């Protein structure tokens, strides 16, 4: 790692390549991602609007884009992803009467006109924008003033067990850094998005061994692309030490892998802002106002 480099800064070309390589294996391994996207879709049902333009931001293989097109049949629905391979896979979800557009682009530089989108839907993409300020600024730019932004992202407890196990082996960055729910609220306010509502769900996947966890992460493209990552392959010795450090967490014969999921929703600039859109802005969310759930799922 270069001297003075921010260890959690993301290498976006490597990020794109990682998800591109994982496009063929993604859906088979992305059970949690499908669950979270389904939950986010259900939440849209509480809002009776008929958007003309819908953006699935970080669409992956287009499985959720298809569901959005099914729900909003008259809308122009756009699947946008940074990885070309994901969009190639998305062709499988196209239907004769439910076609959607596929656009390859970075969430931090959207090739869309100002105030051109009624609904931005983004499930588990925002954590890959570090920091999220530029991506949220782009969401605000393309969203109509009366538009709606629904999203999910991972919180700081995500993969806490894996992070701790690697910390017992070396000082490199092995697990991505995730924002706290209050920091997400602050970022939304700084972007000028209005009336943010956030809540947290904690899901624990369980594995027979660390190899199963690592295989799942590789299959969905969740490689370590931080600036502070090791620059050489992890040898068997280091992997064995990491597994040994993880082993005391085994419960009922299974190893836990925690995912903290933050769900959020907010409006375009026509709403009443929760805080001024400037760097000193702060969103204060009382702990009792944040809904929290816990689920345990074997893999």
N, C-alpha and C positions, 0 to 999 in steps of 0.2 A: 504494500500500500504506500502511495506517495506520501511524503512527509506533510502533515497538516491537512490531509484529505479527510473529508467527513466520512466516517466509516459506513454510514447507512445510506449514503447517496447512491441512487440506482443508476446502473449502466443501461440506458434505454436501448441501444442496439442489441446488447446481450439479452435484454428482456424480450424484445421482439423475436429474436432467434429462438429463445427458449420456448415460448408459446407456439411458435411456428412448428418446431420439432414435435411438440406434444399434441398437435391438432388431431392426429389419428387415434390417439389413445385417450383423449380428454374425457369424452362422455362416459366411457366405461368406468372411469375412476372418480368422476366428479359427483359422487352421491350427495355430499354435503352442499356443494355449489347448487345442485338441482333443488335441494330442499330449501335453501335460503331464497333462491329465485322464486320458487313457488309461493313461499310466504309473502314475499314482496308483491307478487302479482295479486294475491288475495287481498292485500291491503288497498290496492287500487280500486277494488270493488266498492269501497265506502264512498267513492267520489263519482258523482254522476256528471261526467263531462265527456264530450265527443271531440277528441283532438283531431285536427286535420293533418298534423305532422307529428310523428312519434320517432324519437331517437333511442335506440337500444345501444347505450354507450358501453363499450367493452362487451360486445355481443357473444364472443367466443364462437361456438359452432352453430349458433342461430336457433337453438332449440327454444329459447325463450322468445326470440324474435317472432317465431312462428305463432306462439301463444298470444303475443301482442297483436299480431295481424288478425288472428282469429277473433280477438275481443274487439278490436277497432277496425272493422272490415272496410270502412270507407276511407280510412286514413292512409296517407303515405307513410310507410314504416321503413326505417333505415337501420340496418345492422352495420355498426361501425366497430372495427377492431384493428389493433395495431399489427396483428399477425396475418399475413396472406393465407397461410395454411388453414387457419380457423374459418376464414370466409369461403375457402374452397369447400370445406366440410359443410358449411351452411347451405350450400346448394341442395343438399339432401332434404332439407326441411322446406324447400320451396314447393308450393302447390299451385296447380293451374289457376285456382281462384283465390289463392292466398300468397301472392308474390310480394316480396319485399326487396328493397334496394340493398346492395352490399357495397360498403365503402371501406377501403383500407386507409387508416389514418391514425395519428396519435391523438389521444384525448387532450393533450396540451396544446394542440394546434388543429382545431376542428375546421375542415374545409366547407363550412356552412355559413350562410349569411346571418347577419345580426337579426335578432328577434324573428327567427324563422321557424321555431319549433314550439309546439304546444305542450308536449310531454317529453321529458328526458327521464329514461329508466336506466338505472345502472346498478347491476348486482355484482358485488365483490370485484370491482375494478379499481375503486378509488385508492385502495391501499398500495397500488402499483404506481401511484403518482406521489413522489416524495421530494419536496412537500406537496400537498394537494392544492396549493394556492392557484397555480396556473390553470389546472384542470377546472377548478371551480369558477375561476374568472371566465373561462371559455363557456362553461355551462350557463353562467349568467348572460354572457354576450349573445348566445344563440337562442336562449329562451325568451319567449314573448313575455311582456310585463305581467300578463295574467296567466302565464304558463306554470307548470308544476314539475318539480324535480323529486323523484322517488329513488332512493338508493340504499344499498347496504355496503358495509365495509367491515374489516376486521379490527378488533380492539387489542390493547396491549397484552392481555392474558393469552392471546392466541399462540399456540405451540410453546407455552411457557416451560413445559417439561423438557422439550427438545433443546430449548435455549439453555436451560440450566445444565443439562447433561453435557452439552458441548463446552460450556464455560468451565467444566471440571477438567477439560482436556487441553484447551489452549485459549488464547486471548483474541482470536479472530472473530469476525462477525459471521455467524453461520445461519442466523434466522433474521428475517426482515423485521424492522421496527414498525410497530403499529400505533396509531394515534389513540389517545384516550377520548372517551365520548365528549368530554368538555372541550377538548382541543378541536374536535370535529365541529362542535357548535360554534366555537370561535371562528374557525375557518369559513364556515357558511356566512357568518355575519360580516367578516372582512370582505367576502366576495360580493356583499350587497344582496344576498338572497334573503327572502323574508319569511318570518314566522316559522323557524325551524322547530320540528318536533322529533325527538330522538328516544329510542329505547334499546335495551340490551338483552340479548339471548345468549346463554352459554351452553354450548354443545360439546360433549366429550365423546370422541370416537375411541374405541378400544381395539388394540392389536395384540396378536400373539407374540410379536417381537418387533424390534426397531426396524428390521428389514422391510416388514410390511408397510410401516409408516413411510419409510424412505421411498419405497416403490410407488406408493400413492402420490407423494409429492412430485416425483419425477414424471409420472404419467399425466399430471395436470399442468406441467410446465412450471411448477413453483420452485425453480432452482434458485440458488443463492446468487443474486446479481448485484449485491452491494459492493461499494468500493472497498470495504474492509474484509472482503472474503479471502480465504486462502488462495494463493496463486498456483498451488500444486494440488494434484488429486489427493484426496484423503486415503491414506494407506489402510491396510487391514488392521494394523496396530491401533491407529487413532480411532477407527470405527469401533473396534472392540472395546476400547476405553470409554468411548461415548456410550455404548450399549450397557457396559457395566455400571456407569453412573446413572443410567436411566432405570436400571433393574429394581432398586429399592422402592420405586413407585408402583410396582406391580400389585394389583388388587384383584382377588378372585381369579387369578391366573392370567390376567390381561394387563397390558400397558396402556395408560390413558394418554390421549392427545387432546388437549383442550383447545376449543375455538370460541373466542368471544366475538359475537356478531352484533354489530351496531346497525340498527335500521333507522333511516331518517327520511323526512319529507319536508319540503318547503316550497314556497311560491316564488314567482318572479318578483320584479321590483314594485309591482302594484300593491303588494301586501304591506302590512305594517311591520317594519323591521324589528327584530328582537334587539338589535344594537346598531349603532352607527357603523357604516362601512369604512373604517379607517384602521390603521395598524394597532391603535390603542384599544380597539373595541373588545368587549368581553361579554360572553354569554354565560350567565350563571344559572345552572340547572340544579335544583335541589336533589340530593340523592333519593329521597322518597318519591320524586316525580319521574324517575327513570324506572320503567317496568323491566324486571329481570326474571328470566326463566332458566332452568337447567334441564338438559336432556342427555342421556347416555346411550350411545349407539355402537354395537359391535361391528367391526369390519373384518 
